[in-house]
Amino acid sequence: MVAITQEEEERRQILYRYKNLLKSCKNIISQDDIKLVRKAFNLSLEDHEGKRRTNGDPAIFRTLEIAEIVVSELGLGRTSVICSMLYDIVQKKHISISEVKSMFGPKVTQIIEGLVKVTEIYAQNPTLHTENFRKLLLSFADDVRVVLIILADRLFQLRNAGNKSRDIQISLAKEINFLYIPLAHRLGMYQVKSSMEDLALRYLEPEIYFELEQKLKDTEEEREAYIKDFVAPIRTELDNLGIKYKIKARTKSIASILHKMKKQQVEFEEVYDIFAIRIIIKASEKKEKSECWQVYSAVSDLYRPNPQRMRDWITIPKSNGYESLHTTVMGLQDRWVEVQIRSKRMNNIAEKGFAAHWRYKGDKGDGGLDNWLQDIREVLESREDSSVDLIDDFKADLYSKEIYVFTPKGDLKQLKSGSTLLDFAYSIHSDLGDKCIGGTVNQRNVSIRQVLQNGDRVSITTSNNQKPKSDWLSFVVTTKAKNKIRQTINEERVKEADLGKEMLMRRMKNWKIEFCDENIRKLLNRYKYKLASDLYYNIAIETHDLSEIKEIMVKKEEEKATVEHKIAAPKAQEKGGEDVLIVDENIANVDYTLSKCCNPIFGDEIFGFISIGKGIRIHRVSCPNANEMLTRYPYRVVKSSWTSKGSASYQAVLHITGEDELGMVNNISEVITKDLRVKMRSIQVETNAGGFEGKLTVVISNIDHLNNLIAKLKQIKGVNKVSRYDMVV
């Protein structure tokens, strides 16, 4: 076996790390870009040949590790990888800027120039105030990748500070604390931020750090057992739902735990949320939000949530791009447990920040980074103090356009952001929307205008008397609701227009004025309508009074043929006395029918109802349908009354009950045919348990005649009750 020299082993390690870097780049940059990365690597390798770091490692290790951070943890691309490999050899003037420009182009050159300038100035004055250094970064960093590569460099230094002097460790940790941790936080790079926080704490407060680290180790076994029991029912429920997922238990960073201890003024053992459960679902970007809410619903059904601790960052992400659904639930042993729900895409954004967001927009290479780099620059230009609280300095255009609410049965419905209770009703069914009069949200009564929020549990209240109104269009936001409301209103408008046309035709017939295109055009011109349907609709809803239209038409007729009008008028009066009914203020010759739903007879209190296609229907005031007609369509109701003479006969149906006496049918028939000389159309009698129930159809002349018949029937022995049916069958 041939022994491997140290030099050969180091070369193998260099190539191994370089290949790992290329693997990390695989899904980020194209194959053509790999050639440029290889060229930059060869230049750096050549320059670092034979050189070593203070710990004895080959100098090229530092370059490769920073490049790995740039790709794997910051999510940057080809240009940033190349710059991270070249800027130190440019700084040492081992290669000129012009050579870099000719080999890699102006963008790489611009970033490297910024890196060199910032590094040189900071080296001359390492005690620069944080705010001044931030301004310095911006003044020289025309491309914000300068800032991010420096961030990667500082993270590398912090991870490798173990062999540095105590003074250097403290100085570096303070610099990280005051500048780079807030920067990473504001850029949404939480993985980088957590790593920096723990490492900085390790050097600034080593006793506290190692004490908490040991306590975490001591409680690890108990914590893992608790987590296993806690997630077991969640796994079962998610499996039943068919959701693809991964559950991770994340112990919070030591720095985060210390921050909670100080803020809450408690000991380590009293910090309830030392760990968090993270549920990461595998779903398409189109379905991920609805599935997150499904998971939320499942967890909430299993464990009681604390509504004060619910955080919805999937509807409106944080300004740094962070997306996740957080809830705190009462778990086993009455312990509060934080549960974070997010998709795989959201998780990558949470760990890598803005860069990952733009990767998911479908961009490869560095081209897609331009937008988020500009966003980062806006963050950095904030004039506020450096603090972990600086997270809302600008609004990223990442706002969600959907909300998710629950039906009373727990089913999930996706709606457009800003949707109202009425939008929800239409999303369930068009009829539900048409009849919606209100409802409840989280068991609280609300109006149809109530704007819904994520996670609301919604139910609908309906009424058969409700119908869509045009003002609904002013507050609904979903396309389905708007289209259905317009459709129903248009259908109603067509019906009303047909009704208005019939009304006008009947009136013009009574006025002895021809219903023709010429006369309709006169009315269109008078009221400035383009379409006849608009005229008819406005007549139906009583925008225009028919008496006014009569005056217009009569005046036109008088101008045309005054004599003809005067001759025609008496004819209507001559026929007026022949009508059994007077409908709508003594207008004669009106087409009408007696409605079968209540079967009015001469002498009943009545009213007329203008129906579409069937003329005027006459109803009794006591008709079972009267209330709806009078309430919903008052403009279609016309006054009606009987003349002094009725027609010879009217049909009526009587309901009769009593005891099953021998010869009862004969007694009833005898009273009807002999005593009152009433025509009997039919008689139906059924007996049951010693009693009988019958239906009589008779022909009488008026209401008094009917009342006399009813009184006579009640006198028959064994008859208990006689009443009038509303409907003829």
PyMOL commands that set and color helices and strands:
alter all, ss='L'
color gray80, all
select helices_A, chain A and resi 6-25+31-48+60-73+78-91+97-104+106-124+130-140+145-159+166-186+190-204+206-218+220-241+254-264+268-270+288-302+307-309+332-334+344-352+354-359+369-380+421-428+430-434+470-474+479-510+517-527+532-540+546-576+626-632+634-636+664-675+703-714
alter helices_A, ss='H'
color red, helices_A
select strands_A, chain A and resi 245-251+275-281+304-305+311-312+325-330+336-343+402-406+412-416+436-441+444-446+458-462+581-583+592-594+606-610+616-620+637-642+650-659+679-688+691-700+719-724
alter strands_A, ss='S'
color yellow, strands_A
deselect
rebuild
show_as cartoon
